[in-house]
Amino acid sequence: MVGSHLVDFLLEETDWEIYGLCRWSDDFSNLNHVIPLINKKERIHLVYGDLNDYISLQNAVESSSPDYVFHLAAQSYPKTSFTSPVETLQTNIIGTANLLEAIRRLPIVNPVVHVCASSEVFGRVPRELLPIHEDVTFHPASPYAISKVGTDLIGRFYAEAYDMTIMTTRMFTHTGPRRGDVFAESTFAKQIAMIEAGLQDPVIQVGNLDSLRTWSDVRDAVRAYYMLVTHNPTPGEYYNIGGSYSCTVKDMLGYLLEKSMVKNIEVRVDQDRLRPIDADLQLPDTSKFFNHTGWKPEIKFNQTMDDLLEYWRNNIKTKKNYLVR
């Protein structure tokens, strides 16, 4: 999701040549609208590689010789990390080290690097420490969160140890069109669209609805990432980034249900959607990033959710089969 929106932003706002790291087996549906440019090698170029294969990363950075690097790649689904902890730790920690090591060994070029950690590093935060500022103690609540602690610390280490221009971000909950269907707000929107199309009984399967989140739009997020690397980038710095609207997952679901063309949809808790433990208070203090860049969110919560629901309605209309998940 994020990479595809970053491509859209960079195409519109810059004249940069854009190189995207991908694996041969990747799903390119989020890039469908820019495939013609990719085919013509017009501003967008795909470079094959894998975070877990150092040689491929070395080849990728040498062939692209980047001025800026946005490291967004990860095993990014917290719940999956409970069943695949080793893959999660390997990809997100060792994979980040592989990438930064490949960049460090570039001759001459010293790119500005954004390492994307996660608000999940803070994990279970006591209510008295809200809103969460950058130096709140990490208390990760999943193998994914632990892996992102490693990502965060590795980024800062390489900046300090090797004089590299690397900044780390902890982006809080961000969503919008193209959001993967394993994430709460996106699976809710997808299930509503399937119910409206008669492809699912009028029952929405949910997990933990009590988690309190601050929501932002992915299009605001990628604008923040661009500002991070272009507005006086400061090596070794780390920033919280997030929206300005907060509500529980239950309230978010309530908004989507109000927008549904089918009324009286049953909400049913699915035990398989619950994590063993959860980061249930995710409210950021973003003043450090605002003071450094002037960034603030522009897209309202309602617009984000409306666009997400419409995205899934349009997808369901294609008659493609979707898993109920």
Phi and psi restraints in degrees (value plus and minus 20) as a CYANA .aco file:
   2 VAL   PHI     -85.6   -45.6
   2 VAL   PSI     -65.2   -25.2
   3 GLY   PHI     -77.9   -37.9
   3 GLY   PSI     -60.3   -20.3
   4 SER   PHI     -87.4   -47.4
   4 SER   PSI     -57.0   -17.0
   5 HIS   PHI     -92.8   -52.8
   5 HIS   PSI     -52.1   -12.1
   6 LEU   PHI     -84.7   -44.7
   6 LEU   PSI     -61.0   -21.0
   7 VAL   PHI     -77.4   -37.4
   7 VAL   PSI     -66.4   -26.4
   8 ASP   PHI     -78.5   -38.5
   8 ASP   PSI     -64.8   -24.8
   9 PHE   PHI     -83.9   -43.9
   9 PHE   PSI     -66.7   -26.7
  10 LEU   PHI     -87.2   -47.2
  10 LEU   PSI     -55.3   -15.3
  11 LEU   PHI     -82.9   -42.9
  11 LEU   PSI     -58.8   -18.8
  12 GLU   PHI     -99.9   -59.9
  12 GLU   PSI     -58.1   -18.1
  13 GLU   PHI    -124.9   -84.9
  13 GLU   PSI     -29.6    10.4
  14 THR   PHI    -154.6  -114.6
  14 THR   PSI     153.9   193.9
  15 ASP   PHI    -131.1   -91.1
  15 ASP   PSI       1.3    41.3
  16 TRP   PHI     -87.4   -47.4
  16 TRP   PSI     129.4   169.4
  17 GLU   PHI    -103.8   -63.8
  17 GLU   PSI     111.7   151.7
  18 ILE   PHI    -132.5   -92.5
  18 ILE   PSI     106.0   146.0
  19 TYR   PHI    -133.2   -93.2
  19 TYR   PSI     105.3   145.3
  20 GLY   PHI    -132.1   -92.1
  20 GLY   PSI     105.0   145.0
  21 LEU   PHI     -97.3   -57.3
  21 LEU   PSI     113.3   153.3
  22 CYS   PHI    -168.9  -128.9
  22 CYS   PSI     141.0   181.0
  23 ARG   PHI    -121.6   -81.6
  23 ARG   PSI     135.5   175.5
  24 TRP   PHI     -81.2   -41.2
  24 TRP   PSI     -46.6    -6.6
  25 SER   PHI    -112.3   -72.3
  25 SER   PSI     -15.7    24.3
  26 ASP   PHI     -85.6   -45.6
  26 ASP   PSI     131.5   171.5
  27 ASP   PHI    -107.3   -67.3
  27 ASP   PSI     102.8   142.8
  28 PHE   PHI    -121.1   -81.1
  28 PHE   PSI      -2.2    37.8
  29 SER   PHI     -82.1   -42.1
  29 SER   PSI     -53.7   -13.7
  30 ASN   PHI     -90.3   -50.3
  30 ASN   PSI     -34.6     5.4
  31 LEU   PHI    -126.8   -86.8
  31 LEU   PSI      -9.3    30.7
  32 ASN   PHI     -74.3   -34.3
  32 ASN   PSI     -57.4   -17.4
  33 HIS   PHI     -92.3   -52.3
  33 HIS   PSI     -34.7     5.3
  34 VAL   PHI    -134.5   -94.5
  34 VAL   PSI     -12.0    28.0
  35 ILE   PHI     -75.3   -35.3
  35 ILE   PSI     -61.1   -21.1
  36 PRO   PHI     -76.8   -36.8
  36 PRO   PSI     -59.0   -19.0
  37 LEU   PHI     -86.8   -46.8
  37 LEU   PSI     -60.1   -20.1
  38 ILE   PHI     -83.1   -43.1
  38 ILE   PSI     -64.2   -24.2
  39 ASN   PHI     -82.0   -42.0
  39 ASN   PSI     -55.5   -15.5
  40 LYS   PHI    -106.8   -66.8
  40 LYS   PSI     -22.5    17.5
  41 LYS   PHI      34.3    74.3
  41 LYS   PSI      21.7    61.7
  42 GLU   PHI    -123.3   -83.3
  42 GLU   PSI      74.1   114.1
  43 ARG   PHI      57.0    97.0
  43 ARG   PSI     -43.5    -3.5
  44 ILE   PHI    -138.1   -98.1
  44 ILE   PSI     106.8   146.8
  45 HIS   PHI    -150.7  -110.7
  45 HIS   PSI     113.3   153.3
  46 LEU   PHI    -116.5   -76.5
  46 LEU   PSI     113.8   153.8
  47 VAL   PHI    -141.3  -101.3
  47 VAL   PSI     104.5   144.5
  48 TYR   PHI    -101.7   -61.7
  48 TYR   PSI     113.9   153.9
  49 GLY   PHI    -196.4  -156.4
  49 GLY   PSI     154.5   194.5
  50 ASP   PHI    -167.5  -127.5
  50 ASP   PSI     116.1   156.1
  51 LEU   PHI     -78.1   -38.1
  51 LEU   PSI     -47.9    -7.9
  52 ASN   PHI    -109.9   -69.9
  52 ASN   PSI     -12.5    27.5
  53 ASP   PHI    -147.0  -107.0
  53 ASP   PSI      79.1   119.1
  54 TYR   PHI     -78.9   -38.9
  54 TYR   PSI     -61.9   -21.9
  55 ILE   PHI     -80.5   -40.5
  55 ILE   PSI     -59.9   -19.9
  56 SER   PHI     -85.3   -45.3
  56 SER   PSI     -55.7   -15.7
  57 LEU   PHI     -89.7   -49.7
  57 LEU   PSI     -59.8   -19.8
  58 GLN   PHI     -79.7   -39.7
  58 GLN   PSI     -65.0   -25.0
  59 ASN   PHI     -83.3   -43.3
  59 ASN   PSI     -59.7   -19.7
  60 ALA   PHI     -85.5   -45.5
  60 ALA   PSI     -65.5   -25.5
  61 VAL   PHI     -94.2   -54.2
  61 VAL   PSI     -51.4   -11.4
  62 GLU   PHI     -88.9   -48.9
  62 GLU   PSI     -59.5   -19.5
  63 SER   PHI     -94.5   -54.5
  63 SER   PSI     -49.6    -9.6
  64 SER   PHI    -113.2   -73.2
  64 SER   PSI     -45.0    -5.0
  65 SER   PHI      24.5    64.5
  65 SER   PSI      44.2    84.2
  66 PRO   PHI     -95.2   -55.2
  66 PRO   PSI     127.0   167.0
  67 ASP   PHI    -107.7   -67.7
  67 ASP   PSI     -51.9   -11.9
  68 TYR   PHI    -154.6  -114.6
  68 TYR   PSI     122.7   162.7
  69 VAL   PHI    -148.9  -108.9
  69 VAL   PSI     105.8   145.8
  70 PHE   PHI    -126.6   -86.6
  70 PHE   PSI      85.8   125.8
  71 HIS   PHI    -112.0   -72.0
  71 HIS   PSI      73.4   113.4
  72 LEU   PHI    -126.1   -86.1
  72 LEU   PSI     -30.6     9.4
  73 ALA   PHI     -92.2   -52.2
  73 ALA   PSI     121.2   161.2
  74 ALA   PHI    -193.2  -153.2
  74 ALA   PSI     144.4   184.4
  75 GLN   PHI    -102.2   -62.2
  75 GLN   PSI      86.2   126.2
  76 SER   PHI    -126.5   -86.5
  76 SER   PSI     -15.0    25.0
  77 TYR   PHI    -124.1   -84.1
  77 TYR   PSI      90.9   130.9
  78 PRO   PHI     -75.7   -35.7
  78 PRO   PSI     -62.9   -22.9
  79 LYS   PHI     -84.9   -44.9
  79 LYS   PSI     -59.1   -19.1
  80 THR   PHI     -80.8   -40.8
  80 THR   PSI     -49.2    -9.2
  81 SER   PHI     -84.6   -44.6
  81 SER   PSI     -41.4    -1.4
  82 PHE   PHI     -92.5   -52.5
  82 PHE   PSI     -50.6   -10.6
  83 THR   PHI    -116.2   -76.2
  83 THR   PSI     -38.9     1.1
  84 SER   PHI    -150.1  -110.1
  84 SER   PSI      40.2    80.2
  85 PRO   PHI     -86.2   -46.2
  85 PRO   PSI     -58.3   -18.3
  86 VAL   PHI     -88.1   -48.1
  86 VAL   PSI     -64.4   -24.4
  87 GLU   PHI     -79.8   -39.8
  87 GLU   PSI     -61.1   -21.1
  88 THR   PHI     -83.3   -43.3
  88 THR   PSI     -67.3   -27.3
  89 LEU   PHI     -86.1   -46.1
  89 LEU   PSI     -61.7   -21.7
  90 GLN   PHI     -81.8   -41.8
  90 GLN   PSI     -70.4   -30.4
  91 THR   PHI     -87.1   -47.1
  91 THR   PSI     -65.7   -25.7
  92 ASN   PHI    -103.1   -63.1
  92 ASN   PSI     -51.6   -11.6
  93 ILE   PHI    -114.2   -74.2
  93 ILE   PSI     -81.7   -41.7
  94 ILE   PHI     -85.3   -45.3
  94 ILE   PSI     -57.3   -17.3
  95 GLY   PHI     -80.7   -40.7
  95 GLY   PSI     -60.7   -20.7
  96 THR   PHI     -85.3   -45.3
  96 THR   PSI     -62.2   -22.2
  97 ALA   PHI     -81.6   -41.6
  97 ALA   PSI     -61.2   -21.2
  98 ASN   PHI     -78.2   -38.2
  98 ASN   PSI     -66.5   -26.5
  99 LEU   PHI     -84.5   -44.5
  99 LEU   PSI     -67.5   -27.5
 100 LEU   PHI     -87.5   -47.5
 100 LEU   PSI     -52.9   -12.9
 101 GLU   PHI     -86.6   -46.6
 101 GLU   PSI     -60.9   -20.9
 102 ALA   PHI     -83.2   -43.2
 102 ALA   PSI     -61.0   -21.0
 103 ILE   PHI     -87.0   -47.0
 103 ILE   PSI     -61.6   -21.6
 104 ARG   PHI     -77.9   -37.9
 104 ARG   PSI     -53.3   -13.3
 105 ARG   PHI    -111.0   -71.0
 105 ARG   PSI     -14.5    25.5
 106 LEU   PHI     -84.2   -44.2
 106 LEU   PSI     114.9   154.9
 107 PRO   PHI     -94.8   -54.8
 107 PRO   PSI     112.0   152.0
 108 ILE   PHI      53.2    93.2
 108 ILE   PSI     -76.5   -36.5
 109 VAL   PHI     -87.1   -47.1
 109 VAL   PSI     112.7   152.7
 110 ASN   PHI    -150.0  -110.0
 110 ASN   PSI      62.3   102.3
 111 PRO   PHI     -91.3   -51.3
 111 PRO   PSI     140.0   180.0
 112 VAL   PHI    -101.3   -61.3
 112 VAL   PSI     106.0   146.0
 113 VAL   PHI    -139.7   -99.7
 113 VAL   PSI     110.8   150.8
 114 HIS   PHI    -124.9   -84.9
 114 HIS   PSI      98.8   138.8
 115 VAL   PHI    -122.4   -82.4
 115 VAL   PSI      99.8   139.8
 116 CYS   PHI    -111.8   -71.8
 116 CYS   PSI      85.7   125.7
 117 ALA   PHI    -108.8   -68.8
 117 ALA   PSI    -153.0  -113.0
 118 SER   PHI    -187.3  -147.3
 118 SER   PSI     131.2   171.2
 119 SER   PHI     -83.5   -43.5
 119 SER   PSI     -38.2     1.8
 120 GLU   PHI     -83.1   -43.1
 120 GLU   PSI     -36.4     3.6
 121 VAL   PHI     -80.8   -40.8
 121 VAL   PSI     -49.2    -9.2
 122 PHE   PHI     -96.3   -56.3
 122 PHE   PSI     -49.1    -9.1
 123 GLY   PHI      40.0    80.0
 123 GLY   PSI    -146.3  -106.3
 124 ARG   PHI    -108.0   -68.0
 124 ARG   PSI      78.7   118.7
 125 VAL   PHI    -120.6   -80.6
 125 VAL   PSI     110.4   150.4
 126 PRO   PHI     -81.6   -41.6
 126 PRO   PSI     124.1   164.1
 127 ARG   PHI     -77.0   -37.0
 127 ARG   PSI     -52.2   -12.2
 128 GLU   PHI     -90.1   -50.1
 128 GLU   PSI     -31.7     8.3
 129 LEU   PHI    -116.9   -76.9
 129 LEU   PSI     -13.6    26.4
 130 LEU   PHI    -102.7   -62.7
 130 LEU   PSI     128.1   168.1
 131 PRO   PHI     -90.4   -50.4
 131 PRO   PSI     137.3   177.3
 132 ILE   PHI     -99.2   -59.2
 132 ILE   PSI      98.5   138.5
 133 HIS   PHI    -116.0   -76.0
 133 HIS   PSI     152.4   192.4
 134 GLU   PHI     -79.7   -39.7
 134 GLU   PSI     -50.1   -10.1
 135 ASP   PHI    -122.1   -82.1
 135 ASP   PSI      -5.3    34.7
 136 VAL   PHI     -82.4   -42.4
 136 VAL   PSI     119.4   159.4
 137 THR   PHI     -81.3   -41.3
 137 THR   PSI     117.1   157.1
 138 PHE   PHI     -88.6   -48.6
 138 PHE   PSI     114.8   154.8
 139 HIS   PHI    -162.6  -122.6
 139 HIS   PSI      48.2    88.2
 140 PRO   PHI     -81.3   -41.3
 140 PRO   PSI     122.8   162.8
 141 ALA   PHI    -135.9   -95.9
 141 ALA   PSI      -1.5    38.5
 142 SER   PHI    -183.2  -143.2
 142 SER   PSI     139.6   179.6
 143 PRO   PHI     -77.4   -37.4
 143 PRO   PSI     -54.9   -14.9
 144 TYR   PHI     -78.9   -38.9
 144 TYR   PSI     -68.3   -28.3
 145 ALA   PHI     -81.8   -41.8
 145 ALA   PSI     -60.7   -20.7
 146 ILE   PHI     -81.0   -41.0
 146 ILE   PSI     -61.7   -21.7
 147 SER   PHI     -83.7   -43.7
 147 SER   PSI     -54.1   -14.1
 148 LYS   PHI     -96.8   -56.8
 148 LYS   PSI     -46.3    -6.3
 149 VAL   PHI     -80.7   -40.7
 149 VAL   PSI     -64.8   -24.8
 150 GLY   PHI     -81.3   -41.3
 150 GLY   PSI     -64.1   -24.1
 151 THR   PHI     -76.9   -36.9
 151 THR   PSI     -67.6   -27.6
 152 ASP   PHI     -79.9   -39.9
 152 ASP   PSI     -69.8   -29.8
 153 LEU   PHI     -90.1   -50.1
 153 LEU   PSI     -56.9   -16.9
 154 ILE   PHI     -83.3   -43.3
 154 ILE   PSI     -62.2   -22.2
 155 GLY   PHI     -78.9   -38.9
 155 GLY   PSI     -66.2   -26.2
 156 ARG   PHI     -88.7   -48.7
 156 ARG   PSI     -56.8   -16.8
 157 PHE   PHI     -80.8   -40.8
 157 PHE   PSI     -68.3   -28.3
 158 TYR   PHI     -83.6   -43.6
 158 TYR   PSI     -54.3   -14.3
 159 ALA   PHI     -84.2   -44.2
 159 ALA   PSI     -64.3   -24.3
 160 GLU   PHI     -97.4   -57.4
 160 GLU   PSI     -60.7   -20.7
 161 ALA   PHI     -98.8   -58.8
 161 ALA   PSI     -53.3   -13.3
 162 TYR   PHI    -140.1  -100.1
 162 TYR   PSI      -7.2    32.8
 163 ASP   PHI      36.0    76.0
 163 ASP   PSI      22.9    62.9
 164 MET   PHI    -119.1   -79.1
 164 MET   PSI     128.6   168.6
 165 THR   PHI    -107.5   -67.5
 165 THR   PSI      65.8   105.8
 166 ILE   PHI    -144.1  -104.1
 166 ILE   PSI     111.1   151.1
 167 MET   PHI    -141.8  -101.8
 167 MET   PSI     127.2   167.2
 168 THR   PHI    -134.9   -94.9
 168 THR   PSI     118.8   158.8
 169 THR   PHI    -138.8   -98.8
 169 THR   PSI     127.4   167.4
 170 ARG   PHI    -135.7   -95.7
 170 ARG   PSI      67.1   107.1
 171 MET   PHI     -96.8   -56.8
 171 MET   PSI     108.3   148.3
 172 PHE   PHI    -101.6   -61.6
 172 PHE   PSI    -197.2  -157.2
 173 THR   PHI     -70.9   -30.9
 173 THR   PSI     103.4   143.4
 174 HIS   PHI    -158.0  -118.0
 174 HIS   PSI     123.0   163.0
 175 THR   PHI    -175.9  -135.9
 175 THR   PSI    -198.8  -158.8
 176 GLY   PHI     130.5   170.5
 176 GLY   PSI    -187.8  -147.8
 177 PRO   PHI     -75.3   -35.3
 177 PRO   PSI     123.5   163.5
 178 ARG   PHI      60.4   100.4
 178 ARG   PSI     -12.6    27.4
 179 ARG   PHI     -85.7   -45.7
 179 ARG   PSI     115.8   155.8
 180 GLY   PHI     -80.6   -40.6
 180 GLY   PSI     125.0   165.0
 181 ASP   PHI     -98.9   -58.9
 181 ASP   PSI     -14.6    25.4
 182 VAL   PHI    -109.9   -69.9
 182 VAL   PSI     -31.0     9.0
 183 PHE   PHI    -111.5   -71.5
 183 PHE   PSI     126.6   166.6
 184 ALA   PHI     -71.2   -31.2
 184 ALA   PSI     -78.4   -38.4
 185 GLU   PHI     -84.7   -44.7
 185 GLU   PSI     -50.9   -10.9
 186 SER   PHI     -97.2   -57.2
 186 SER   PSI     -59.9   -19.9
 187 THR   PHI     -86.2   -46.2
 187 THR   PSI     -54.0   -14.0
 188 PHE   PHI     -83.2   -43.2
 188 PHE   PSI     -67.4   -27.4
 189 ALA   PHI     -83.2   -43.2
 189 ALA   PSI     -61.2   -21.2
 190 LYS   PHI     -85.2   -45.2
 190 LYS   PSI     -64.1   -24.1
 191 GLN   PHI     -83.3   -43.3
 191 GLN   PSI     -59.0   -19.0
 192 ILE   PHI     -81.9   -41.9
 192 ILE   PSI     -64.5   -24.5
 193 ALA   PHI     -82.4   -42.4
 193 ALA   PSI     -58.7   -18.7
 194 MET   PHI     -88.8   -48.8
 194 MET   PSI     -58.5   -18.5
 195 ILE   PHI     -83.0   -43.0
 195 ILE   PSI     -64.8   -24.8
 196 GLU   PHI     -80.9   -40.9
 196 GLU   PSI     -52.8   -12.8
 197 ALA   PHI    -107.9   -67.9
 197 ALA   PSI     -17.8    22.2
 198 GLY   PHI      55.4    95.4
 198 GLY   PSI      -1.0    39.0
 199 LEU   PHI    -117.7   -77.7
 199 LEU   PSI     -23.2    16.8
 200 GLN   PHI    -169.7  -129.7
 200 GLN   PSI     122.3   162.3
 201 ASP   PHI     -78.6   -38.6
 201 ASP   PSI     134.4   174.4
 202 PRO   PHI     -93.3   -53.3
 202 PRO   PSI      38.1    78.1
 203 VAL   PHI    -155.4  -115.4
 203 VAL   PSI     106.3   146.3
 204 ILE   PHI    -121.9   -81.9
 204 ILE   PSI     106.0   146.0
 205 GLN   PHI    -106.3   -66.3
 205 GLN   PSI     111.6   151.6
 206 VAL   PHI    -154.1  -114.1
 206 VAL   PSI     145.4   185.4
 207 GLY   PHI    -129.1   -89.1
 207 GLY   PSI    -152.9  -112.9
 208 ASN   PHI     -92.3   -52.3
 208 ASN   PSI      98.4   138.4
 209 LEU   PHI    -118.6   -78.6
 209 LEU   PSI     -22.9    17.1
 210 ASP   PHI    -111.8   -71.8
 210 ASP   PSI     -29.9    10.1
 211 SER   PHI     -83.5   -43.5
 211 SER   PSI     113.8   153.8
 212 LEU   PHI    -118.5   -78.5
 212 LEU   PSI     106.0   146.0
 213 ARG   PHI    -150.3  -110.3
 213 ARG   PSI     129.5   169.5
 214 THR   PHI    -121.5   -81.5
 214 THR   PSI     105.3   145.3
 215 TRP   PHI    -123.3   -83.3
 215 TRP   PSI     119.3   159.3
 216 SER   PHI    -157.2  -117.2
 216 SER   PSI     144.1   184.1
 217 ASP   PHI    -112.1   -72.1
 217 ASP   PSI     119.9   159.9
 218 VAL   PHI     -78.4   -38.4
 218 VAL   PSI     -50.8   -10.8
 219 ARG   PHI     -90.9   -50.9
 219 ARG   PSI     -50.3   -10.3
 220 ASP   PHI     -91.3   -51.3
 220 ASP   PSI     -56.0   -16.0
 221 ALA   PHI     -82.5   -42.5
 221 ALA   PSI     -66.2   -26.2
 222 VAL   PHI     -89.9   -49.9
 222 VAL   PSI     -50.2   -10.2
 223 ARG   PHI     -84.6   -44.6
 223 ARG   PSI     -59.5   -19.5
 224 ALA   PHI     -82.8   -42.8
 224 ALA   PSI     -61.6   -21.6
 225 TYR   PHI     -84.0   -44.0
 225 TYR   PSI     -59.5   -19.5
 226 TYR   PHI     -83.7   -43.7
 226 TYR   PSI     -63.6   -23.6
 227 MET   PHI     -85.2   -45.2
 227 MET   PSI     -54.1   -14.1
 228 LEU   PHI     -76.1   -36.1
 228 LEU   PSI     -66.1   -26.1
 229 VAL   PHI    -108.7   -68.7
 229 VAL   PSI     -31.3     8.7
 230 THR   PHI    -134.2   -94.2
 230 THR   PSI     -33.2     6.8
 231 HIS   PHI    -124.4   -84.4
 231 HIS   PSI      70.6   110.6
 232 ASN   PHI      27.1    67.1
 232 ASN   PSI      40.6    80.6
 233 PRO   PHI     -79.7   -39.7
 233 PRO   PSI     109.7   149.7
 234 THR   PHI    -134.4   -94.4
 234 THR   PSI      90.4   130.4
 235 PRO   PHI     -74.9   -34.9
 235 PRO   PSI     114.8   154.8
 236 GLY   PHI      64.4   104.4
 236 GLY   PSI     -25.1    14.9
 237 GLU   PHI     -96.0   -56.0
 237 GLU   PSI     138.3   178.3
 238 TYR   PHI    -161.9  -121.9
 238 TYR   PSI     119.0   159.0
 239 TYR   PHI    -156.9  -116.9
 239 TYR   PSI     120.6   160.6
 240 ASN   PHI    -103.2   -63.2
 240 ASN   PSI     117.0   157.0
 241 ILE   PHI    -152.7  -112.7
 241 ILE   PSI     117.8   157.8
 242 GLY   PHI    -193.6  -153.6
 242 GLY   PSI     157.8   197.8
 243 GLY   PHI    -102.3   -62.3
 243 GLY   PSI    -188.0  -148.0
 244 SER   PHI    -141.0  -101.0
 244 SER   PSI     -22.5    17.5
 245 TYR   PHI    -132.1   -92.1
 245 TYR   PSI     107.7   147.7
 246 SER   PHI    -141.8  -101.8
 246 SER   PSI     120.1   160.1
 247 CYS   PHI    -183.4  -143.4
 247 CYS   PSI     148.5   188.5
 248 THR   PHI     -95.9   -55.9
 248 THR   PSI     142.4   182.4
 249 VAL   PHI     -79.7   -39.7
 249 VAL   PSI     -55.3   -15.3
 250 LYS   PHI     -81.1   -41.1
 250 LYS   PSI     -63.8   -23.8
 251 ASP   PHI     -86.8   -46.8
 251 ASP   PSI     -58.2   -18.2
 252 MET   PHI     -81.2   -41.2
 252 MET   PSI     -64.8   -24.8
 253 LEU   PHI     -81.6   -41.6
 253 LEU   PSI     -61.5   -21.5
 254 GLY   PHI     -78.0   -38.0
 254 GLY   PSI     -59.1   -19.1
 255 TYR   PHI     -83.8   -43.8
 255 TYR   PSI     -65.8   -25.8
 256 LEU   PHI     -83.6   -43.6
 256 LEU   PSI     -59.4   -19.4
 257 LEU   PHI     -84.5   -44.5
 257 LEU   PSI     -55.7   -15.7
 258 GLU   PHI     -82.2   -42.2
 258 GLU   PSI     -49.9    -9.9
 259 LYS   PHI    -105.0   -65.0
 259 LYS   PSI     -28.1    11.9
 260 SER   PHI     -92.6   -52.6
 260 SER   PSI     125.8   165.8
 261 MET   PHI    -100.9   -60.9
 261 MET   PSI     -29.5    10.5
 262 VAL   PHI    -128.1   -88.1
 262 VAL   PSI     106.7   146.7
 263 LYS   PHI    -119.5   -79.5
 263 LYS   PSI     147.9   187.9
 264 ASN   PHI      38.9    78.9
 264 ASN   PSI      19.8    59.8
 265 ILE   PHI     -95.8   -55.8
 265 ILE   PSI     111.2   151.2
 266 GLU   PHI     -98.4   -58.4
 266 GLU   PSI     119.8   159.8
 267 VAL   PHI    -126.2   -86.2
 267 VAL   PSI     103.8   143.8
 268 ARG   PHI    -150.1  -110.1
 268 ARG   PSI     107.9   147.9
 269 VAL   PHI     -94.9   -54.9
 269 VAL   PSI     107.2   147.2
 270 ASP   PHI    -124.2   -84.2
 270 ASP   PSI      95.9   135.9
 271 GLN   PHI     -78.4   -38.4
 271 GLN   PSI     -49.7    -9.7
 272 ASP   PHI     -88.7   -48.7
 272 ASP   PSI     -36.1     3.9
 273 ARG   PHI    -111.3   -71.3
 273 ARG   PSI     -22.1    17.9
 274 LEU   PHI    -111.6   -71.6
 274 LEU   PSI     116.9   156.9
 275 ARG   PHI    -103.6   -63.6
 275 ARG   PSI     133.2   173.2
 276 PRO   PHI     -77.1   -37.1
 276 PRO   PSI     -61.6   -21.6
 277 ILE   PHI    -159.0  -119.0
 277 ILE   PSI     139.0   179.0
 278 ASP   PHI    -157.0  -117.0
 278 ASP   PSI     127.5   167.5
 279 ALA   PHI    -105.7   -65.7
 279 ALA   PSI      76.1   116.1
 280 ASP   PHI    -120.7   -80.7
 280 ASP   PSI     -21.1    18.9
 281 LEU   PHI    -150.6  -110.6
 281 LEU   PSI      77.6   117.6
 282 GLN   PHI    -140.7  -100.7
 282 GLN   PSI      56.4    96.4
 283 LEU   PHI    -140.9  -100.9
 283 LEU   PSI      96.3   136.3
 284 PRO   PHI    -115.0   -75.0
 284 PRO   PSI     131.0   171.0
 285 ASP   PHI    -117.9   -77.9
 285 ASP   PSI      91.8   131.8
 286 THR   PHI    -126.7   -86.7
 286 THR   PSI      -3.5    36.5
 287 SER   PHI     -84.0   -44.0
 287 SER   PSI     -53.1   -13.1
 288 LYS   PHI     -82.5   -42.5
 288 LYS   PSI     -65.7   -25.7
 289 PHE   PHI     -89.6   -49.6
 289 PHE   PSI     -59.4   -19.4
 290 PHE   PHI     -81.3   -41.3
 290 PHE   PSI     -64.1   -24.1
 291 ASN   PHI     -85.5   -45.5
 291 ASN   PSI     -50.0   -10.0
 292 HIS   PHI    -101.3   -61.3
 292 HIS   PSI     -58.4   -18.4
 293 THR   PHI    -138.2   -98.2
 293 THR   PSI     -42.3    -2.3
 294 GLY   PHI      63.7   103.7
 294 GLY   PSI     -16.0    24.0
 295 TRP   PHI     -89.1   -49.1
 295 TRP   PSI     122.4   162.4
 296 LYS   PHI    -171.3  -131.3
 296 LYS   PSI     133.5   173.5
 297 PRO   PHI     -86.5   -46.5
 297 PRO   PSI     125.3   165.3
 298 GLU   PHI    -138.0   -98.0
 298 GLU   PSI     -47.9    -7.9
 299 ILE   PHI    -111.8   -71.8
 299 ILE   PSI     106.3   146.3
 300 LYS   PHI     -93.5   -53.5
 300 LYS   PSI     134.1   174.1
 301 PHE   PHI     -72.8   -32.8
 301 PHE   PSI     -66.7   -26.7
 302 ASN   PHI     -79.2   -39.2
 302 ASN   PSI     -61.6   -21.6
 303 GLN   PHI     -85.2   -45.2
 303 GLN   PSI     -61.8   -21.8
 304 THR   PHI     -79.5   -39.5
 304 THR   PSI     -68.1   -28.1
 305 MET   PHI     -89.2   -49.2
 305 MET   PSI     -58.3   -18.3
 306 ASP   PHI     -80.4   -40.4
 306 ASP   PSI     -64.3   -24.3
 307 ASP   PHI     -87.3   -47.3
 307 ASP   PSI     -57.2   -17.2
 308 LEU   PHI     -84.9   -44.9
 308 LEU   PSI     -65.3   -25.3
 309 LEU   PHI     -83.6   -43.6
 309 LEU   PSI     -62.2   -22.2
 310 GLU   PHI     -87.0   -47.0
 310 GLU   PSI     -55.0   -15.0
 311 TYR   PHI     -77.8   -37.8
 311 TYR   PSI     -66.3   -26.3
 312 TRP   PHI     -92.0   -52.0
 312 TRP   PSI     -55.0   -15.0
 313 ARG   PHI     -79.7   -39.7
 313 ARG   PSI     -63.2   -23.2
 314 ASN   PHI     -86.5   -46.5
 314 ASN   PSI     -58.1   -18.1
 315 ASN   PHI     -85.3   -45.3
 315 ASN   PSI     -63.7   -23.7
 316 ILE   PHI     -83.1   -43.1
 316 ILE   PSI     -52.0   -12.0
 317 LYS   PHI     -84.3   -44.3
 317 LYS   PSI     -39.5     0.5
 318 THR   PHI     -92.9   -52.9
 318 THR   PSI     -26.3    13.7
 319 LYS   PHI      51.7    91.7
 319 LYS   PSI     -10.7    29.3
 320 LYS   PHI     -90.0   -50.0
 320 LYS   PSI     124.6   164.6
 321 ASN   PHI    -101.4   -61.4
 321 ASN   PSI     116.2   156.2
 322 TYR   PHI    -144.7  -104.7
 322 TYR   PSI     122.4   162.4
 323 LEU   PHI     -88.0   -48.0
 323 LEU   PSI     124.6   164.6
 324 VAL   PHI    -104.0   -64.0
 324 VAL   PSI      78.4   118.4
